[in-house]
Every structure is written in structure tokens, then in C-alpha cells.
């Protein structure tokens, strides 16, 4: 799997980390060039876990800059600044392939 053929280096590295972290619940689909989860529930769990990690990372960085924990303010700021970009990344790199009775998350 050569992700760099379809994505920039940073996106490919992020996808590799995700595939390693969630290897029990997802795989890379060579046909669509996207990560596919076994179910919508697993996809949503991964989406929320990764998003939370990004928010925590942002909180840590911004708190270091302020020399104090800025707490919930960092999460609110992340949502305003980066949630749309994160959602766009997810739609670009992930596919929802529903099972017989699944609904999109």
C-alpha cells in the first residue's frame, strides 16, 4: 500500500497511524483509496477518538504557550478553528460502505 500515490506525506502518515491503531476494525481499500471500517459504529468511535486526541493535543500546545491549563476554552477554540478541516480530512480519506441494515453515522 503506497498512500503517497494518492495523498500528501502528512496525510499518508496520519492514515498509517490510524490503520495501525484501529487495525482490528478497519482496512485500507485499494479500490477507493480510503480507510473503511467494519461498521458505522466502529467508524464513529474512531472518528471521535481521533478528534478528541487532536483537541487534547491542541489544548496541551495552547496551554504551554499560556503557561497554564486553558481547559475547556481550548476545546471550544479547536472546534471553531479546526473541526471543519478535520471533518473534510475524514470525508476525503474514509468511506462509509453500509452493511445490509446500517445507517450512516
Helices and strands as residue ranges (DSSP letters): G 3-5, H 9-21, E 26-29, E 34-37, H 40-66, H 72-93, E 94-95
